[in-house]
Amino acid sequence: MAPANIRRAFKKVKANRGAAGVDGMTVDEFAGWARQNWPKICSTLMDGTYRPQPVLRVEIPKTTGKDMRKLGIPTVLDRVICQAIAQVLSDRLDPEFSESSFGYRPGRSAHGAIRQIHTSVRRGYRIAVDIDVKGFFDNVNHDVIFARLSRHIRDKRVLRLIGLYLRAGVVVDGQIHPSPMGIAQGSPLSPLLANLVLDDLDKVLEQRGHRFARYADDVLIVVRSKSAGDRVMASISRFLLTKLKLSVSVEKSRVAPIGQTSFLGFGFRRGKICWSEKTLLRFKQEVKRFTDRNWGVSMARRLREFGAYLRGWMNYFGLSGYYRPIPVLESWIRRRIRACYWVNRKSIECAEGSAPSASRMAPRTSLPTACGSDGIPGSES
């Protein structure tokens, strides 16, 4: 636990913010507490007597809106320690990971995975093998993790500490429950351990000459024919079950033409990268939420928060090269914003005791600059 590594880990945890764990300590409170207590914590880490606290279980809706995603929030202290471990291990493990693995790795992103699949699609690989690992983070086997960690780590104290974190338990409704399997999503160690376990899958796919991309536990393989796709689905399902003790979700996994599948929120249509139908639906739902005329906030706040959402959305989905829906979306968004101005000014003038005039109700400001030159995300300037 080198001091420089700990300082770098704390800066990372502080930048990520995040909620307090079971001890209630916030990130802002941690710095003062650590100045007084870190020597003792460091001593317990070195002699092997440190005990992590259980993680706080919270559930948030998945992007599909149908299921809940289970997150585990470690204490700030445990997040700092796990981040420090992850930084050292990442420097050692990351160079050995597959070039087709794009999730939670330095200099890589979901856009790289999308571009790699797009390149294969343009070369004629237009049947997708869409594999969904059933509850990966909740069901990954600890023995599988340690079998792979032991290939790279010789220090038994580090292995033991990681084991303590994996088995620290979870707090649900004030009750502590054991965690005999799985990785807590929310721990700085979870992305690295996920990549470590699934790197075996990457290596098998590479040895067999398959074209694929993986982002965390999302895997998409592209082949030339339906029969080849069926064979790949069957063989990879067997590999996951026998070697990694993981099962494939029958409901969410399938072999289909690339135009009928989506990957990381994107689809592929007529040789172009485009938004998936679910992505477009979620975008419209968010636009309706921000432009709800019954939302009792000022126009300044409405446009500020809407602009922040659009900037984030454009940074990710601006990769799309399919522009046909944009003019219709632009007109629709502008109509909804004009309606917000109408109701806002009408309310003000009624409160002042005068009838609203048509000229005063017309909006005098344009869409926020975050919308781009033509006011819609993902459009060409």
MARDO-435003 format. One record per residue (C-alpha): x, y, z; residue in three letters. Coordinates in steps of 0.05 Angstrom, whole numbers, plus 5000, padded with zeros to 4 digits. Each point is the difference from the previous one (the first is absolute). Layout:
N
+------+-------+------+-----+
! east ! north !   up !   r !
+------+-------+------+-----+
!    X !     Y !    Z ! ALA !
...
+------+-------+------+-----+
//
This chain:
381
+------+-------+------+-----+
! east ! north !   up !   r !
+------+-------+------+-----+
! 5000 !  5000 ! 5000 ! MET !
! 5048 !  5053 ! 4975 ! ALA !
! 4979 !  5071 ! 5021 ! PRO !
! 5001 !  5025 ! 4928 ! ALA !
! 4954 !  4944 ! 4978 ! ASN !
! 4952 !  5014 ! 5058 ! ILE !
! 4998 !  5075 ! 4984 ! ARG !
! 4985 !  4984 ! 4927 ! ARG !
! 4945 !  4951 ! 5022 ! ALA !
! 4968 !  5052 ! 5045 ! PHE !
! 5000 !  5052 ! 4944 ! LYS !
! 4964 !  4949 ! 4956 ! LYS !
! 4948 !  4983 ! 5053 ! VAL !
! 4989 !  5074 ! 5015 ! LYS !
! 4990 !  5015 ! 4926 ! ALA !
! 4949 !  4945 ! 4995 ! ASN !
! 4963 !  5027 ! 5061 ! ARG !
! 4949 !  4947 ! 5017 ! GLY !
! 4957 !  4988 ! 5061 ! ALA !
! 5021 !  4981 ! 5070 ! ALA !
! 5005 !  4926 ! 5019 ! GLY !
! 4975 !  4965 ! 5062 ! VAL !
! 5041 !  5045 ! 5046 ! ASP !
! 4967 !  5063 ! 4974 ! GLY !
! 5067 !  5035 ! 4986 ! MET !
! 5000 !  5044 ! 4938 ! THR !
! 5058 !  5013 ! 4953 ! VAL !
! 5008 !  5071 ! 5026 ! ASP !
! 5005 !  4974 ! 5072 ! GLU !
! 5050 !  4946 ! 4983 ! PHE !
! 5062 !  5045 ! 4990 ! ALA !
! 4999 !  5027 ! 5071 ! GLY !
! 4985 !  4932 ! 5029 ! TRP !
! 5056 !  4967 ! 4961 ! ALA !
! 5053 !  5050 ! 5024 ! ARG !
! 4987 !  4975 ! 5071 ! GLN !
! 4989 !  4926 ! 4987 ! ASN !
! 5038 !  4980 ! 4938 ! TRP !
! 5064 !  4976 ! 5036 ! PRO !
! 4958 !  4950 ! 5040 ! LYS !
! 4962 !  4977 ! 4937 ! ILE !
! 5066 !  4991 ! 4963 ! CYS !
! 5027 !  4958 ! 5057 ! SER !
! 4940 !  4954 ! 5000 ! THR !
! 5005 !  4992 ! 4924 ! LEU !
! 5073 !  4980 ! 5005 ! MET !
! 4991 !  4950 ! 5057 ! ASP !
! 4937 !  4969 ! 4969 ! GLY !
! 4951 !  5019 ! 5056 ! THR !
! 4959 !  5051 ! 4959 ! TYR !
! 4927 !  4981 ! 4990 ! ARG !
! 4958 !  5035 ! 4946 ! PRO !
! 4930 !  5021 ! 5017 ! GLN !
! 4940 !  4971 ! 4962 ! PRO !
! 4974 !  5039 ! 4941 ! VAL !
! 4934 !  5037 ! 5000 ! LEU !
! 4952 !  4970 ! 4950 ! ARG !
! 4958 !  5047 ! 4958 ! VAL !
! 4959 !  4987 ! 4938 ! GLU !
! 4992 !  5046 ! 4940 ! ILE !
! 4958 !  4989 ! 4937 ! PRO !
! 5036 !  4972 ! 4940 ! LYS !
! 4997 !  5039 ! 4935 ! THR !
! 4946 !  4952 ! 4976 ! THR !
! 4956 !  5025 ! 5057 ! GLY !
! 4976 !  4929 ! 5014 ! LYS !
! 5052 !  4972 ! 5047 ! ASP !
! 5041 !  5027 ! 5058 ! MET !
! 5075 !  5002 ! 5003 ! ARG !
! 5031 !  4981 ! 5067 ! LYS !
! 5057 !  5046 ! 5021 ! LEU !
! 5045 !  4993 ! 5060 ! GLY !
! 5027 !  5063 ! 5032 ! ILE !
! 5064 !  4988 ! 5040 ! PRO !
! 5022 !  5049 ! 5053 ! THR !
! 5046 !  5056 ! 4976 ! VAL !
! 5059 !  4968 ! 5035 ! LEU !
! 4988 !  4933 ! 4965 ! ASP !
! 4991 !  5036 ! 4934 ! ARG !
! 5067 !  5034 ! 5008 ! VAL !
! 5035 !  4934 ! 5018 ! ILE !
! 4967 !  4962 ! 4942 ! CYS !
! 5017 !  5056 ! 4952 ! GLN !
! 5073 !  4997 ! 5023 ! ALA !
! 5001 !  4924 ! 4988 ! ILE !
! 4966 !  5008 ! 4933 ! ALA !
! 5051 !  5052 ! 4977 ! GLN !
! 5058 !  4953 ! 5013 ! VAL !
! 4967 !  4939 ! 4971 ! LEU !
! 4975 !  5037 ! 4939 ! SER !
! 5071 !  5020 ! 4981 ! ASP !
! 5019 !  4927 ! 5002 ! ARG !
! 4938 !  4967 ! 4970 ! LEU !
! 4974 !  5049 ! 4949 ! ASP !
! 5056 !  4990 ! 4948 ! PRO !
! 4982 !  4925 ! 4998 ! GLU !
! 4926 !  5011 ! 4986 ! PHE !
! 4971 !  4990 ! 4931 ! SER !
! 5000 !  5055 ! 4948 ! GLU !
! 4925 !  4986 ! 4992 ! SER !
! 4985 !  5018 ! 5073 ! SER !
! 4978 !  5072 ! 5006 ! PHE !
! 4966 !  5007 ! 5068 ! GLY !
! 5033 !  5039 ! 5058 ! TYR !
! 5069 !  5002 ! 4969 ! ARG !
! 5046 !  5059 ! 4991 ! PRO !
! 4994 !  5032 ! 4932 ! GLY !
! 4941 !  4956 ! 4980 ! ARG !
! 4925 !  5013 ! 4998 ! SER !
! 4934 !  4973 ! 4974 ! ALA !
! 5010 !  5039 ! 4936 ! HIS !
! 5061 !  4957 ! 4984 ! GLY !
! 4957 !  4937 ! 5008 ! ALA !
! 4946 !  5028 ! 4955 ! ILE !
! 5051 !  5020 ! 4946 ! ARG !
! 5032 !  4931 ! 5002 ! GLN !
! 4933 !  4965 ! 4989 ! ILE !
! 4983 !  5051 ! 4945 ! HIS !
! 5064 !  4983 ! 4963 ! THR !
! 4984 !  4926 ! 5001 ! SER !
! 4928 !  5013 ! 4978 ! VAL !
! 5024 !  5039 ! 4939 ! ARG !
! 5044 !  4941 ! 4982 ! ARG !
! 4941 !  4953 ! 4996 ! GLY !
! 4993 !  4973 ! 5071 ! TYR !
! 4926 !  5016 ! 5008 ! ARG !
! 4974 !  4947 ! 5047 ! ILE !
! 5005 !  5019 ! 5073 ! ALA !
! 5010 !  4952 ! 5058 ! VAL !
! 4974 !  5043 ! 5057 ! ASP !
! 5022 !  4968 ! 5066 ! ILE !
! 4972 !  5023 ! 5066 ! ASP !
! 5034 !  4970 ! 5061 ! VAL !
! 4946 !  4987 ! 5051 ! LYS !
! 5010 !  5045 ! 5061 ! GLY !
! 5075 !  5002 ! 4991 ! PHE !
! 5019 !  5045 ! 5058 ! PHE !
! 4953 !  4964 ! 5047 ! ASP !
! 5020 !  4929 ! 4980 ! ASN !
! 5074 !  5001 ! 4984 ! VAL !
! 5035 !  4944 ! 5038 ! ASN !
! 5053 !  5021 ! 5051 ! HIS !
! 5042 !  4938 ! 4986 ! ASP !
! 5003 !  5019 ! 4927 ! VAL !
! 5023 !  5069 ! 5019 ! ILE !
! 5056 !  4975 ! 5045 ! PHE !
! 5023 !  4948 ! 4950 ! ALA !
! 5014 !  5057 ! 4952 ! ARG !
! 5027 !  5049 ! 5052 ! LEU !
! 5051 !  4948 ! 5024 ! SER !
! 5030 !  4999 ! 4930 ! ARG !
! 5023 !  5071 ! 5008 ! HIS !
! 5005 !  5014 ! 5076 ! ILE !
! 5050 !  4966 ! 5046 ! ARG !
! 4988 !  5043 ! 5062 ! ASP !
! 4952 !  4960 ! 5043 ! LYS !
! 4982 !  5062 ! 5041 ! ARG !
! 4971 !  5033 ! 4938 ! VAL !
! 4962 !  4937 ! 4980 ! LEU !
! 4973 !  4993 ! 5071 ! ARG !
! 4978 !  5073 ! 5002 ! LEU !
! 4963 !  4994 ! 4933 ! ILE !
! 4966 !  4938 ! 5028 ! GLY !
! 4978 !  5038 ! 5061 ! LEU !
! 4969 !  5053 ! 4956 ! TYR !
! 4963 !  4949 ! 4957 ! LEU !
! 4972 !  4966 ! 5063 ! ARG !
! 4987 !  5063 ! 5041 ! ALA !
! 4925 !  4992 ! 4994 ! GLY !
! 4944 !  5049 ! 4982 ! VAL !
! 4953 !  5041 ! 5043 ! VAL !
! 4928 !  4997 ! 4976 ! VAL !
! 4946 !  5036 ! 5041 ! ASP !
! 5048 !  5004 ! 5059 ! GLY !
! 5016 !  4925 ! 5000 ! GLN !
! 5068 !  4971 ! 4981 ! ILE !
! 4997 !  4944 ! 4949 ! HIS !
! 5059 !  4957 ! 4978 ! PRO !
! 5030 !  5006 ! 4930 ! SER !
! 5025 !  4930 ! 4982 ! PRO !
! 5002 !  5018 ! 4926 ! MET !
! 4998 !  5061 ! 4955 ! GLY !
! 5037 !  5067 ! 4995 ! ILE !
! 4969 !  5063 ! 5030 ! ALA !
! 4985 !  5049 ! 4944 ! GLN !
! 5024 !  5065 ! 5029 ! GLY !
! 5067 !  4975 ! 5024 ! SER !
! 5061 !  5027 ! 4963 ! PRO !
! 5024 !  4928 ! 4994 ! LEU !
! 4938 !  4974 ! 4964 ! SER !
! 5018 !  5023 ! 4929 ! PRO !
! 5070 !  4972 ! 5004 ! LEU !
! 4977 !  4933 ! 5028 ! LEU !
! 4945 !  4996 ! 4947 ! ALA !
! 5051 !  5010 ! 4944 ! ASN !
! 5047 !  4950 ! 5032 ! LEU !
! 4947 !  4945 ! 5002 ! VAL !
! 4973 !  5013 ! 4930 ! LEU !
! 5069 !  5006 ! 4970 ! ASP !
! 4999 !  4924 ! 4994 ! ASP !
! 4939 !  5007 ! 4955 ! LEU !
! 5035 !  5052 ! 4958 ! ASP !
! 5060 !  4955 ! 4991 ! LYS !
! 4957 !  4942 ! 4977 ! VAL !
! 4963 !  5043 ! 4950 ! LEU !
! 5067 !  5026 ! 4973 ! GLU !
! 5028 !  4929 ! 4994 ! GLN !
! 4939 !  4980 ! 4959 ! ARG !
! 5008 !  5060 ! 4954 ! GLY !
! 4934 !  5033 ! 5018 ! HIS !
! 4985 !  5074 ! 4989 ! ARG !
! 4971 !  5029 ! 5064 ! PHE !
! 5001 !  5057 ! 5050 ! ALA !
! 4989 !  4997 ! 5075 ! ARG !
! 4983 !  5057 ! 5048 ! TYR !
! 4999 !  4972 ! 5071 ! ALA !
! 4949 !  4943 ! 4998 ! ASP !
! 4968 !  5023 ! 4934 ! ASP !
! 5026 !  4956 ! 4943 ! VAL !
! 4983 !  5004 ! 4926 ! LEU !
! 5029 !  4951 ! 4949 ! ILE !
! 4988 !  5008 ! 4925 ! VAL !
! 5002 !  4943 ! 4950 ! VAL !
! 4981 !  4990 ! 4927 ! ARG !
! 4942 !  4951 ! 5005 ! SER !
! 4943 !  4979 ! 5046 ! LYS !
! 5026 !  4929 ! 5005 ! SER !
! 5068 !  5025 ! 5022 ! ALA !
! 4967 !  5045 ! 5051 ! GLY !
! 4961 !  4942 ! 5030 ! ASP !
! 5064 !  4959 ! 5007 ! ARG !
! 5036 !  5058 ! 5033 ! VAL !
! 4943 !  5013 ! 5048 ! MET !
! 4999 !  4926 ! 5021 ! ALA !
! 5075 !  4994 ! 5009 ! SER !
! 5009 !  5066 ! 5038 ! ILE !
! 4941 !  4982 ! 5046 ! SER !
! 5035 !  4935 ! 5017 ! ARG !
! 5066 !  5035 ! 5012 ! PHE !
! 4970 !  5051 ! 5047 ! LEU !
! 4964 !  4946 ! 5039 ! LEU !
! 5057 !  4949 ! 5006 ! THR !
! 5061 !  5046 ! 5006 ! LYS !
! 4973 !  5064 ! 5032 ! LEU !
! 4939 !  4972 ! 5037 ! LYS !
! 4955 !  5051 ! 4966 ! LEU !
! 4936 !  4991 ! 4962 ! SER !
! 4972 !  5035 ! 4939 ! VAL !
! 4932 !  5033 ! 5005 ! SER !
! 4955 !  4964 ! 4951 ! VAL !
! 4950 !  5057 ! 5000 ! GLU !
! 5050 !  5054 ! 4983 ! LYS !
! 5050 !  4963 ! 4956 ! SER !
! 4987 !  4985 ! 4927 ! ARG !
! 5027 !  4990 ! 4930 ! VAL !
! 4971 !  5050 ! 4951 ! ALA !
! 5017 !  5046 ! 4941 ! PRO !
! 5041 !  5059 ! 5024 ! ILE !
! 4944 !  5049 ! 4982 ! GLY !
! 4955 !  4967 ! 5052 ! GLN !
! 5049 !  5005 ! 5058 ! THR !
! 5028 !  5056 ! 5042 ! SER !
! 5066 !  5007 ! 5036 ! PHE !
! 5015 !  5052 ! 5054 ! LEU !
! 4941 !  5042 ! 4978 ! GLY !
! 5018 !  4999 ! 4926 ! PHE !
! 4975 !  4962 ! 4939 ! GLY !
! 5026 !  4990 ! 4930 ! PHE !
! 4956 !  5019 ! 4941 ! ARG !
! 5018 !  5001 ! 4926 ! ARG !
! 5074 !  4998 ! 5016 ! GLY !
! 4995 !  5059 ! 5050 ! LYS !
! 5004 !  5006 ! 5075 ! ILE !
! 4934 !  5025 ! 5027 ! CYS !
! 4962 !  5006 ! 5066 ! TRP !
! 4960 !  4939 ! 5020 ! SER !
! 4924 !  5004 ! 5005 ! GLU !
! 5004 !  4994 ! 5075 ! LYS !
! 5051 !  5057 ! 5003 ! THR !
! 4954 !  5045 ! 4959 ! LEU !
! 4941 !  4982 ! 5044 ! LEU !
! 5038 !  5016 ! 5064 ! ARG !
! 5024 !  5066 ! 4970 ! PHE !
! 4928 !  5021 ! 4985 ! LYS !
! 4979 !  4981 ! 5070 ! GLN !
! 5055 !  5044 ! 5030 ! GLU !
! 4982 !  5058 ! 4953 ! VAL !
! 4927 !  4995 ! 5024 ! LYS !
! 5024 !  5000 ! 5072 ! ARG !
! 5042 !  5063 ! 4991 ! PHE !
! 4945 !  5036 ! 4960 ! THR !
! 4942 !  4980 ! 5043 ! ASP !
! 4958 !  5064 ! 5005 ! ARG !
! 4977 !  4980 ! 5070 ! ASN !
! 5071 !  4997 ! 5027 ! TRP !
! 5000 !  5060 ! 5047 ! GLY !
! 5070 !  5027 ! 4987 ! VAL !
! 5026 !  5062 ! 4966 ! SER !
! 5018 !  5000 ! 4926 ! MET !
! 5073 !  5014 ! 5018 ! ALA !
! 5004 !  4937 ! 5042 ! ARG !
! 4961 !  4959 ! 4949 ! ARG !
! 5047 !  5020 ! 4943 ! LEU !
! 5062 !  4992 ! 5043 ! ARG !
! 4983 !  4929 ! 5020 ! GLU !
! 4974 !  4982 ! 4931 ! PHE !
! 5063 !  5028 ! 4969 ! GLY !
! 5044 !  4958 ! 5047 ! ALA !
! 4961 !  4937 ! 4981 ! TYR !
! 5007 !  5016 ! 4925 ! LEU !
! 5075 !  5011 ! 5006 ! ARG !
! 5009 !  4933 ! 5033 ! GLY !
! 4954 !  4966 ! 4950 ! TRP !
! 5036 !  5031 ! 4941 ! MET !
! 5069 !  4982 ! 5027 ! ASN !
! 4980 !  4927 ! 4998 ! TYR !
! 4948 !  4992 ! 4945 ! PHE !
! 5030 !  5052 ! 4953 ! GLY !
! 5039 !  4941 ! 4971 ! LEU !
! 4937 !  4983 ! 4960 ! SER !
! 5005 !  5012 ! 4925 ! GLY !
! 4926 !  4993 ! 4987 ! TYR !
! 4969 !  5070 ! 4996 ! TYR !
! 4931 !  4989 ! 4969 ! ARG !
! 4960 !  5007 ! 5066 ! PRO !
! 5035 !  5064 ! 5021 ! ILE !
! 4957 !  5053 ! 4965 ! PRO !
! 4936 !  4970 ! 5028 ! VAL !
! 5030 !  4995 ! 5070 ! LEU !
! 5025 !  5072 ! 4996 ! GLU !
! 4931 !  5027 ! 4983 ! SER !
! 4968 !  4958 ! 5054 ! TRP !
! 5049 !  5024 ! 5054 ! ILE !
! 4991 !  5073 ! 4979 ! ARG !
! 4924 !  4993 ! 5004 ! ARG !
! 5004 !  4972 ! 5070 ! ARG !
! 5047 !  5056 ! 5023 ! ILE !
! 4955 !  5053 ! 4969 ! ARG !
! 4942 !  4969 ! 5039 ! ALA !
! 5041 !  5007 ! 5064 ! CYS !
! 5013 !  5074 ! 4985 ! TYR !
! 4926 !  5009 ! 4985 ! TRP !
! 4977 !  4971 ! 5067 ! VAL !
! 5056 !  5035 ! 5038 ! ASN !
! 4984 !  5070 ! 4973 ! ARG !
! 4926 !  4988 ! 5005 ! LYS !
! 5008 !  4984 ! 5074 ! SER !
! 5042 !  5062 ! 5012 ! ILE !
! 4951 !  5047 ! 4964 ! GLU !
! 4940 !  4970 ! 5034 ! CYS !
! 5034 !  5010 ! 5067 ! ALA !
! 5011 !  5073 ! 4981 ! GLU !
! 4926 !  5007 ! 4984 ! GLY !
! 5006 !  5012 ! 4925 ! SER !
! 4978 !  4957 ! 4942 ! ALA !
! 5058 !  4967 ! 4963 ! PRO !
! 5012 !  5028 ! 4931 ! SER !
! 5021 !  4957 ! 4941 ! ALA !
! 5063 !  5042 ! 4988 ! SER !
! 5023 !  4993 ! 5071 ! ARG !
! 4988 !  4926 ! 5002 ! MET !
! 5045 !  4986 ! 4941 ! ALA !
! 5067 !  4972 ! 5023 ! PRO !
! 5057 !  5049 ! 4994 ! ARG !
! 5057 !  4952 ! 5012 ! THR !
! 5024 !  4942 ! 4958 ! SER !
! 5018 !  4930 ! 5023 ! LEU !
! 5061 !  4996 ! 5044 ! PRO !
! 5067 !  4999 ! 4964 ! THR !
! 5009 !  4929 ! 5025 ! ALA !
! 4951 !  4979 ! 4945 ! CYS !
! 5051 !  5013 ! 4946 ! GLY !
! 4995 !  5048 ! 4941 ! SER !
! 4932 !  4975 ! 4979 ! ASP !
! 4973 !  4986 ! 5070 ! GLY !
! 5000 !  4924 ! 5000 ! ILE !
! 5051 !  4950 ! 5026 ! PRO !
! 5040 !  4959 ! 4951 ! GLY !
! 4986 !  5044 ! 4940 ! SER !
! 5049 !  5027 ! 4950 ! GLU !
! 5019 !  5072 ! 5004 ! SER !
+------+-------+------+-----+
//
